[in-house]
Amino acid sequence: MQRIKNSITTGFLAFFLFFHTGVMSDDAAVEVYWEDLVPEGFNELTAPLMQHDSQMTQLQPNAPVVEKYDGMRVKVPGFVVPLEGDADKITEFLLVPFFGACVHVPPPPSNQIVHVTFEEGISIDNLYDAIWVTGEMSTEGWKGDIASVGYRLSGEAVEAF
């Protein structure tokens, strides 16, 4: 009788763990890297040499995006270029693949920039450090004074890269 109880308990436990793991994996964010955001066959042009006349023209402001990421919960690494916020919290920023993009060098193609918003704002300790940003991605572009952007992300969380 004890064996039957143990078998039933073990079966229920296995079923619960299997079901619970399946549910959790559906909610997990997909790690997306910068090369994933470039459609196959897209020819990224080489940026011109640095000009010291304050010209920071974006070379490919209408680069194509990868539509499969539209509406997907993702986790993307990158560097922050602040757009809105205060000394304590940033509510809007550009996520870029390398430090200095859009600030010290011309912006990369639009499919290599993500416009991120956090309704409540988040603290960024050091703009020199790479971070992971998690949230729902959209392939609806965005245009600002600094650059045209191929992706948007409604931010949920930030962590160190």
N, C-alpha and C positions, 0 to 999 in steps of 0.2 A: 504494500500500500504506500509506503514511504517513497519507493521508487517511482510510482505513478505520479505522486505529488511533485517530486523533484523534476520529473520529465515535463509535466505540465508547466511548472514554474519556469523551467529553463526555456521551454518553447515560447511562452509569453514574453519572457525577457528578450529572447533572440528576435522575436517579431517586433517588439517595441523598439529595440536598438536599430534594427534594419529600417523601420518606418521613420524613426526620429532622425537618423543619419540622412535618409533620402530627403526629408523635408529641409533639413539644415543645408544640404548641398545646393538645393534650388535657390536659397537665399544668398548664397555666397557670391561675392563680387568676383568677376572674371578679371584676372590680371591682364592688362593691355599695355603693351610697350609702344614706343613711337613708331617703330617700323610697321606695326600692325595697323596704324592709322593711315598708311599710304596704300592706295589701291595698286594692285599688281600692274606693272607696266608703266606706272607714272614716272615721268622723267623729271626729277628734281634738278633744276638748273643750279649751277655753281654761282654763289654770290660774288659780286664784284669786290675788288679790293676795298679796304676801308677808306672812306673819304672823310676828310677832316673839315668839311664845309657844312656840317649839320644836316646833310642829306641822309635820310634813313628810309629810303624807299623800299617797300616790300616787293621782292622779286616776283612772287607768284601768289597774288592775293585771292585768286579764285581756284585754288588747287582742289581737285576732286576728293571726296571723302569716301570712307568705307561704310556703306549703308547698314550693314549688319549690326553695327553698334548702336543704332538708333533705338532708344528705349531700354537699353541693356544696363544692368547694374555693373559698374566696372571699378577697377582700382588702377590708377595711372600714376607713374612716378614723374617727377619733374621739379622745376624751380619756379618760384613765385615772382610775378611782376605785379605789385599791388596797384589797384585802380581806385577802390573805395574803402573807407574805414577810418579808424582813428589810431592813436598810439597804442591802444590795447587790443583792438580786434579789427580784422580785415573782413569785409563782407563781399568783396568782389575782387577777383584777380585773374591774370592770365597765367596759365600753367604752360611752361615752355620746356623743351628738351635739354637745354644747356644754359648755364649761368650767363647772364648778360644779354640774352636774346631780347630784342625789342628795346633795350636800354643802351647798351654799349655797341651793339652791332645791328645791322638791319634785321627786321623780323624774318623768321623762316617762312616757308610756304604756309598758307592758311591751314592745311591739313596737319600741321605740326604745332598748332597752338590750340589750347582748350580754354574757353572762357568759363570760369568757375564762380558760382555764387553760393554764399552761405547766409541764409536768412538771419540767423542770430549772430553771425560773425564768429571768427576763430582767431586764436592767438598763434602767431608765427614767431618763434623765438629768434631765428637767424635766417635772413633771406639768402645767405650764401649756402645753406644746406638744402640738399634734395629731400623731398617729402613724397609720400604716397597720398593721393586724394581718392576717396571712395565716394561714389554717388551714381545717380542715373544720368547717362549720357544721351545727348541729342545731336543729330547731324544737322540741325538747323543752325546756320551760321550766325555770326555776330560781327558787327563792324564798329570799331572805335577809332579814336584819334591816333592810336599807336599802330594798329594793324587790323586787317581782316582776319577773321577766325573761322575755321571750319567746323569746330565742335563746341558744344556747350555742355556743362556738367552742373547738375544741382547737387551741391556738396552735402555729404552726410558726416564724413570723418576725415581727419588728417592724422598721419603718423610719420615718424622718421623713416627715411628710406634705408 
